Amino acid sequence: MGKFTIPDKVLYVCVGSKCGKRGGKDMYKLAKSYIKHHHGREGIEVIETECTDRCKYAPICSIQPGNTWLKEYHPKEVLQAMGLIE
């Protein structure tokens, strides 16, 4: 059996139809790249999700633990909320 690690933080980025068009897909790529190049994936995972049914507030993302939801965000806000930048 392989080793199963549980991340300290998880960023769920909606890349559904409306969120994807309004920056969700770009946020997902940016977060994955930023973590890979600056943090070596130590305890942080980025997961793309389909529609969260909150299209009115697109783009949407969620940070766990803490149940933090961001709407109509700018990428810098997400990285700050994750504690990756100041």
C-alpha positions as CSV (number, residue, x, y, z in Angstrom):
1,M,0.0,0.0,0.0
2,G,1.3,3.5,-0.9
3,K,1.8,6.4,1.4
4,F,-1.2,8.6,1.7
5,T,-0.5,12.2,2.8
6,I,-3.1,14.6,4.0
7,P,-2.4,18.2,3.1
8,D,-2.6,21.0,5.7
9,K,-4.5,23.3,3.3
10,V,-6.6,22.7,0.2
11,L,-7.6,25.3,-2.3
12,Y,-10.7,24.3,-4.3
13,V,-11.0,26.4,-7.4
14,C,-14.3,26.3,-9.4
15,V,-13.5,26.0,-13.1
16,G,-17.1,25.5,-14.2
17,S,-18.6,27.4,-17.1
18,K,-19.0,30.9,-15.7
19,C,-16.1,30.7,-13.1
20,G,-13.8,29.3,-15.7
21,K,-14.5,32.2,-18.1
22,R,-14.1,34.8,-15.3
23,G,-10.7,33.6,-14.1
24,G,-11.2,30.3,-12.4
25,K,-9.1,28.3,-14.9
26,D,-6.3,30.9,-14.8
27,M,-6.4,30.9,-10.9
28,Y,-6.1,27.1,-10.8
29,K,-3.1,27.2,-13.1
30,L,-1.5,30.1,-11.2
31,A,-2.0,28.5,-7.8
32,K,-0.6,25.1,-9.0
33,S,2.5,26.8,-10.5
34,Y,3.1,29.1,-7.6
35,I,3.0,26.3,-5.1
36,K,5.2,24.1,-7.2
37,H,7.8,26.8,-7.7
38,H,7.7,28.6,-4.4
39,H,6.6,26.1,-1.8
40,G,7.5,22.7,-3.1
41,R,3.9,21.4,-2.5
42,E,4.6,21.1,1.2
43,G,1.2,20.5,2.7
44,I,-0.8,22.5,0.2
45,E,-3.0,21.0,-2.5
46,V,-5.0,22.7,-5.3
47,I,-8.0,21.0,-6.7
48,E,-10.2,22.1,-9.5
49,T,-13.9,21.6,-9.0
50,E,-16.9,21.8,-11.4
51,C,-19.8,24.1,-10.7
52,T,-20.4,25.1,-7.1
53,D,-23.8,26.6,-8.1
54,R,-22.7,30.1,-7.1
55,C,-22.4,31.4,-10.7
56,K,-23.8,34.8,-9.6
57,Y,-20.6,35.5,-7.7
58,A,-18.1,34.0,-10.2
59,P,-15.2,33.2,-9.9
60,I,-15.5,31.2,-6.6
61,C,-12.9,29.3,-4.6
62,S,-12.8,27.7,-1.2
63,I,-9.9,27.2,1.3
64,Q,-10.0,24.4,3.7
65,P,-9.7,24.0,6.6
66,G,-11.4,27.1,7.8
67,N,-14.2,27.0,5.4
68,T,-13.1,30.3,3.7
69,W,-15.0,31.2,0.5
70,L,-13.8,33.9,-1.8
71,K,-16.0,35.4,-4.5
72,E,-15.3,37.7,-7.4
73,Y,-11.6,37.5,-6.3
74,H,-8.4,38.8,-7.7
75,P,-5.6,36.1,-7.7
76,K,-3.6,38.1,-5.2
77,E,-6.5,37.8,-2.7
78,V,-6.5,34.0,-3.0
79,L,-2.7,33.7,-2.5
80,Q,-2.9,36.0,0.5
81,A,-5.8,34.0,2.0
82,M,-3.8,30.9,1.6
83,G,-0.9,32.5,3.5
84,L,1.4,32.2,0.4
85,I,2.1,35.9,0.1
86,E,1.7,38.9,2.4
